[in-house]
């Protein structure tokens, strides 16, 4: 019995530390050991739930820890005050680590791998109601990462396993609310847009739009929970939401890297048309400065020539069908502008010349 109480004290210390800056020194093995302690305490809860003497002793120990303000024992551990709380130790620990900015990158990625091991790595305990609730809590905690963990802009952001995890969770949530209410996805996404760091949220949306889409499910698969159709339906809702929010779509196209937007446009033709329309609109705002010999914007918020050219260049480096569509759009703009061949008269002529595709 004394050994069991000591184990409880040790986990209480781990749980208390998980909220402090000291987790900055944790490495992946430390994270794995902490989660193992949490799962062990959940095992204790399940095994001794009907054993009154042991349950009473453990609960008394927890209550004493909670009341202890000073001394050499563990610090107060909010959320772990009675025997029932032992059944959710892994949830408490995971939530605190996910919300702690001090956790290092390596330890953070290890935590995600432990919480989301991927398909084919099942846990029989999660078939129980307790396990199902635990899994839901873990997923909801991971969604909250959008609030507390930022991602620097990088052309390969869609390859980041953390962003991929968030993208998958976002699509699942979008599909869930869509089943509950027709306007659920739109309200959910608009709410997230208002509450979360916008650039980070846009990166997750882009990653979600680039996730591999499975083949359309069979009628039998459509009846099964967790069907791969979730991704397809979620992507459709994301595209629909972006197309209905012109201001957000403009921010999406302006703030994300050119290479990332090219990939998204290649996967979703309807978004390509809007992206091309925005690029055209931005180009028309530029005026040629005869003294400097460059295209400049009338206002500071205007897209500079270098960025405009870089975005068109990225599109022209895409597969031929996408490149041809972009060049056709540029040729059309050039014709409408007077079909000039002399540089400095039409921005579309200069773009085509710079791209090596002028007539």
C-alpha positions as CSV (number, residue, x, y, z in Angstrom):
1,X,0.0,0.0,0.0
2,X,2.8,2.4,0.9
3,X,4.4,1.8,-2.5
4,X,1.1,2.7,-4.2
5,X,0.9,5.9,-2.2
6,X,4.5,6.8,-3.2
7,X,3.6,6.3,-6.9
8,X,0.7,8.6,-6.4
9,X,3.0,11.2,-4.9
10,X,5.4,10.9,-7.8
11,X,2.7,11.4,-10.4
12,X,1.3,14.4,-8.4
13,X,4.7,16.0,-8.7
14,X,4.8,15.3,-12.5
15,X,1.3,16.8,-12.9
16,X,2.3,19.9,-10.9
17,X,5.5,20.4,-12.9
18,X,3.6,20.0,-16.2
19,X,2.2,23.5,-15.7
20,X,5.5,25.2,-15.1
21,X,8.5,26.4,-17.2
22,X,10.5,23.4,-16.0
23,X,9.0,21.3,-18.8
24,X,11.4,23.2,-21.1
25,X,14.0,20.7,-20.0
26,X,11.9,17.7,-20.9
27,X,13.0,15.5,-23.8
28,X,10.9,12.9,-25.7
29,X,11.8,10.1,-23.2
30,X,10.6,12.3,-20.3
31,X,7.3,12.9,-22.1
32,X,6.8,9.2,-22.7
33,X,7.6,8.3,-19.1
34,X,5.2,11.0,-17.8
35,X,2.4,9.6,-20.0
36,X,3.2,6.1,-18.8
37,X,2.8,7.3,-15.2
38,X,-0.6,8.8,-16.2
39,X,-1.8,5.6,-17.8
40,X,-0.6,3.7,-14.7
41,X,-2.7,5.9,-12.5
42,X,-5.7,5.3,-14.8
43,X,-5.0,1.6,-14.4
44,X,-5.1,2.0,-10.6
45,X,-8.4,3.8,-10.8
46,X,-9.9,1.0,-12.8
47,X,-8.4,-1.8,-10.7
48,X,-9.2,-0.5,-7.2
49,X,-12.5,1.4,-7.9
50,X,-14.4,-1.2,-5.9
51,X,-11.8,-1.8,-3.3
52,X,-13.0,0.5,-0.5
53,X,-9.9,0.5,1.8
54,X,-7.4,1.2,-1.0
55,X,-9.7,3.8,-2.6
56,X,-10.2,5.5,0.7
57,X,-6.5,5.6,1.4
58,X,-5.7,7.1,-2.0
59,X,-8.4,9.7,-1.8
60,X,-7.2,10.7,1.7
61,X,-3.7,11.2,0.3
62,X,-5.0,13.3,-2.6
63,X,-7.1,15.5,-0.3
64,X,-4.1,16.0,2.0
65,X,-2.0,17.1,-1.0
66,X,-4.7,19.5,-2.1
67,X,-4.9,21.1,1.4
68,X,-1.1,21.4,1.8
69,X,-0.1,25.0,1.1
70,X,3.5,24.7,2.3
71,X,6.0,22.0,3.3
72,X,8.2,19.5,1.5
73,X,5.5,17.5,-0.2
74,X,4.1,18.0,-3.7
75,X,2.6,21.4,-4.7
76,X,-1.1,21.8,-5.0
77,X,-2.4,20.0,-8.0
78,X,-5.7,21.5,-9.2
79,X,-7.9,18.9,-10.9
80,X,-6.5,15.9,-9.0
81,X,-8.4,16.0,-5.7
82,X,-10.2,12.7,-5.4
83,X,-10.1,9.1,-6.5
84,X,-12.4,9.7,-9.5
85,X,-9.8,12.1,-11.0
86,X,-7.3,9.3,-11.3
87,X,-9.4,8.0,-14.2
88,X,-8.5,11.0,-16.2
89,X,-4.9,11.5,-15.3
90,X,-3.7,11.1,-19.0
91,X,-6.2,13.8,-20.1
92,X,-5.1,16.3,-17.4
93,X,-1.4,15.7,-18.2
94,X,-1.9,16.0,-21.9
95,X,-4.0,19.2,-21.7
96,X,-1.4,20.9,-19.5
97,X,1.5,19.9,-21.7
98,X,-0.3,21.0,-24.9
99,X,-1.1,24.4,-23.4
100,X,2.4,24.9,-22.0
101,X,4.5,27.2,-24.3
102,X,7.7,26.2,-22.4
103,X,7.5,22.6,-23.8
104,X,10.3,22.2,-26.4
105,X,9.7,21.3,-30.0
106,X,11.1,17.7,-29.8
107,X,9.1,17.0,-26.7
108,X,6.0,18.6,-28.2
109,X,6.2,16.5,-31.4
110,X,6.7,13.4,-29.2
111,X,3.6,14.2,-27.3
112,X,1.5,14.5,-30.5
113,X,2.9,11.1,-31.6
114,X,1.8,9.6,-28.4
115,X,-1.7,11.0,-28.5
116,X,-2.2,10.4,-32.2
117,X,-0.2,7.2,-33.1
118,X,-1.9,6.9,-36.5
119,X,-4.0,4.2,-38.1
120,X,-3.4,0.6,-37.2
121,X,-2.2,1.4,-33.7
122,X,-5.3,0.7,-31.6
123,X,-5.9,0.7,-27.9
124,X,-8.4,-1.8,-26.6
125,X,-9.2,0.4,-23.7
126,X,-10.5,3.1,-26.0
127,X,-13.4,0.8,-26.9
128,X,-14.8,1.5,-23.5
129,X,-16.8,4.6,-22.6
130,X,-13.9,5.9,-20.5
131,X,-11.5,5.4,-23.4
132,X,-13.9,7.1,-25.9
133,X,-14.2,10.2,-23.6
134,X,-10.4,10.2,-23.2
135,X,-9.9,10.1,-26.9
136,X,-12.4,12.9,-27.5
137,X,-10.6,15.1,-24.8
138,X,-7.3,14.5,-26.4
139,X,-8.6,15.5,-29.8
140,X,-10.2,18.6,-28.4
141,X,-7.0,19.5,-26.6
142,X,-5.0,19.2,-29.9
143,X,-7.5,21.5,-31.6
144,X,-6.6,24.1,-28.9
145,X,-3.0,24.0,-30.2
146,X,-4.2,26.4,-32.8
147,X,-4.4,29.0,-30.0
148,X,-1.1,28.3,-28.2
149,X,1.4,27.2,-30.8
150,X,2.3,29.3,-33.8
151,X,4.0,28.2,-37.0
152,X,6.4,30.4,-39.0
153,X,5.5,30.9,-42.6
154,X,7.4,28.3,-44.6
155,X,6.8,27.0,-48.1
156,X,6.7,23.4,-46.8
157,X,4.3,24.1,-43.9
158,X,1.9,21.4,-45.2
159,X,4.7,18.8,-44.5
160,X,4.7,19.7,-40.8
161,X,3.2,16.7,-38.9
162,X,1.8,19.0,-36.3
163,X,-0.1,21.1,-39.0
164,X,-1.2,17.8,-40.6
165,X,-2.6,16.6,-37.4
166,X,-4.5,19.9,-36.9
167,X,-5.8,19.8,-40.4
168,X,-7.2,16.3,-40.0
169,X,-8.8,17.3,-36.7
170,X,-10.3,20.4,-38.3
171,X,-11.8,18.4,-41.1
172,X,-13.3,15.9,-38.7
173,X,-14.8,18.7,-36.7
174,X,-16.2,20.4,-39.8
175,X,-17.8,17.2,-40.9
176,X,-19.3,16.6,-37.4
177,X,-21.0,20.0,-37.1
178,X,-22.2,19.6,-40.7
179,X,-24.1,16.5,-39.8
180,X,-25.7,18.3,-36.9
181,X,-26.7,21.5,-38.7
182,X,-26.6,22.7,-42.3
183,X,-24.9,25.9,-41.5
184,X,-22.7,24.3,-38.8
185,X,-19.4,24.3,-40.8
186,X,-19.7,28.0,-41.7
187,X,-20.5,29.1,-38.2
188,X,-17.7,27.0,-36.8
189,X,-15.1,28.3,-39.2
190,X,-16.2,31.9,-38.8
191,X,-15.9,31.4,-35.0
192,X,-12.4,30.0,-35.3
193,X,-11.4,32.8,-37.6
194,X,-12.4,35.4,-35.0
195,X,-10.8,33.6,-32.0
196,X,-7.6,32.1,-33.4
197,X,-4.3,33.5,-34.7
198,X,-5.4,34.2,-38.3
199,X,-2.2,33.3,-40.2
200,X,-1.8,30.0,-38.2
201,X,-5.5,29.1,-38.9
202,X,-5.0,29.8,-42.6
203,X,-2.0,27.5,-42.7
204,X,-4.0,24.7,-41.2
205,X,-6.8,25.3,-43.7
206,X,-4.3,25.2,-46.6
207,X,-2.8,21.9,-45.2
208,X,-6.4,20.5,-44.9
209,X,-7.0,21.3,-48.5
210,X,-3.9,19.5,-49.5
211,X,-4.5,16.3,-47.6
212,X,-4.7,13.2,-49.9
213,X,-8.4,12.5,-50.7
214,X,-9.5,8.9,-50.7
215,X,-11.7,7.4,-53.3
216,X,-15.5,8.1,-52.8
217,X,-16.8,5.7,-50.2
218,X,-19.1,2.8,-51.0
219,X,-22.7,2.9,-49.5
220,X,-21.5,0.4,-46.9
221,X,-18.6,2.6,-45.9
222,X,-20.8,5.7,-45.7
223,X,-22.6,4.0,-42.8
224,X,-19.5,3.3,-40.8
225,X,-18.2,5.8,-38.3
226,X,-15.0,7.5,-39.3
227,X,-15.3,6.9,-43.0
228,X,-12.6,8.4,-45.2
229,X,-15.4,10.5,-46.7
230,X,-14.8,12.9,-43.8
231,X,-11.8,14.4,-45.6
232,X,-13.7,14.9,-48.8
233,X,-16.7,16.4,-47.2
234,X,-14.6,18.6,-44.9
235,X,-12.6,19.9,-47.9
236,X,-15.8,20.8,-49.7
237,X,-17.0,22.8,-46.7
238,X,-13.7,24.6,-46.4
239,X,-13.7,25.6,-50.1
240,X,-17.3,26.7,-49.8
241,X,-16.6,28.8,-46.8
242,X,-13.6,30.5,-48.4
243,X,-15.5,31.3,-51.6
244,X,-18.3,32.9,-49.5
245,X,-15.8,35.1,-47.5
246,X,-14.1,37.4,-50.0
247,X,-12.2,39.3,-47.3
248,X,-10.8,36.1,-45.8
249,X,-10.1,34.7,-49.2
250,X,-8.1,37.8,-50.0
251,X,-6.1,37.4,-46.8
252,X,-5.6,33.7,-47.5
253,X,-4.1,34.6,-50.9
254,X,-2.0,37.5,-49.7
255,X,-0.6,36.1,-46.5
256,X,0.3,32.5,-47.4
257,X,3.5,31.6,-49.3
258,X,3.3,31.5,-53.1
259,X,4.4,27.8,-53.3
260,X,1.7,26.8,-50.8
261,X,-1.0,28.7,-52.7
262,X,0.1,27.2,-56.0
263,X,-0.4,23.7,-54.5
264,X,-3.8,24.6,-53.2
265,X,-4.9,26.2,-56.5
266,X,-3.7,23.1,-58.4
267,X,-5.9,20.9,-56.2
268,X,-9.0,23.1,-56.2
269,X,-9.8,24.8,-59.6
270,X,-12.5,27.0,-58.1
271,X,-9.9,28.6,-55.8
272,X,-7.5,29.0,-58.6
273,X,-10.1,31.3,-60.4
274,X,-10.5,33.5,-57.3
275,X,-6.7,33.6,-56.8
276,X,-6.1,34.6,-60.4
277,X,-8.8,37.3,-60.1
278,X,-7.1,38.7,-57.0
279,X,-3.7,38.7,-58.7
280,X,-5.2,40.5,-61.6
281,X,-6.8,43.1,-59.3
282,X,-3.6,43.6,-57.5
283,X,-1.7,44.1,-60.7
284,X,-4.1,46.7,-62.0
285,X,-3.4,48.8,-58.9
286,X,0.3,49.2,-59.9
287,X,1.6,52.1,-62.0
288,X,4.8,52.4,-63.9
289,X,7.4,54.8,-62.4
290,X,9.3,56.3,-65.3
291,X,12.1,57.7,-63.2
292,X,12.7,54.4,-61.3
293,X,11.8,52.2,-64.3
294,X,9.6,49.9,-62.1
295,X,6.0,49.2,-61.3
296,X,4.9,50.6,-58.0
297,X,1.7,50.8,-55.9
298,X,-0.2,54.0,-55.2
299,X,-0.6,52.9,-51.5
300,X,1.6,51.1,-49.0
301,X,-0.8,48.2,-48.8
302,X,-0.6,47.5,-52.6
303,X,1.2,44.3,-53.6
304,X,4.7,45.1,-54.8
305,X,5.9,44.1,-58.3
306,X,8.4,41.5,-56.9
307,X,5.6,39.7,-54.9
308,X,3.2,39.8,-57.8
309,X,5.9,38.4,-60.2
310,X,6.9,35.7,-57.6
311,X,3.3,34.5,-57.3
312,X,2.8,34.3,-61.1
313,X,6.2,32.6,-61.5
314,X,5.2,30.0,-58.9
315,X,2.0,29.3,-60.8
316,X,3.9,29.0,-64.1
317,X,6.2,26.4,-62.5
318,X,3.2,24.2,-61.7
319,X,2.0,21.3,-64.0
320,X,1.3,22.3,-67.6
321,X,-2.5,22.4,-67.3
322,X,-2.2,25.0,-64.5
323,X,0.6,26.9,-66.2
324,X,-1.4,27.1,-69.5
325,X,-4.4,28.5,-67.7
326,X,-2.4,31.2,-66.0
327,X,-0.6,32.2,-69.2
328,X,-4.0,32.3,-71.0
329,X,-5.3,34.7,-68.3
330,X,-2.2,36.9,-68.6
331,X,-2.5,37.0,-72.4
332,X,-6.2,38.0,-72.0
333,X,-5.3,40.8,-69.7
334,X,-2.6,42.0,-72.0
335,X,-5.1,42.0,-75.0
336,X,-7.6,44.0,-73.0
337,X,-4.9,46.5,-72.0
338,X,-4.0,47.2,-75.6
339,X,-1.9,44.3,-76.5
340,X,1.3,46.3,-76.2
341,X,4.7,44.7,-76.9
342,X,6.8,47.6,-75.5
343,X,7.9,47.3,-71.9
344,X,6.5,49.8,-69.4
345,X,3.1,50.3,-71.0
346,X,1.2,47.3,-69.7
347,X,2.0,45.4,-66.5
348,X,0.7,42.2,-68.3
349,X,3.2,42.6,-71.1
350,X,6.0,43.1,-68.6
351,X,4.9,40.1,-66.6
352,X,4.8,37.9,-69.7
353,X,8.3,39.1,-70.7
354,X,9.6,38.5,-67.2
355,X,8.2,35.0,-67.2
356,X,9.8,34.3,-70.5
357,X,6.5,33.9,-72.3
358,X,6.0,37.2,-74.1
359,X,5.0,37.1,-77.8
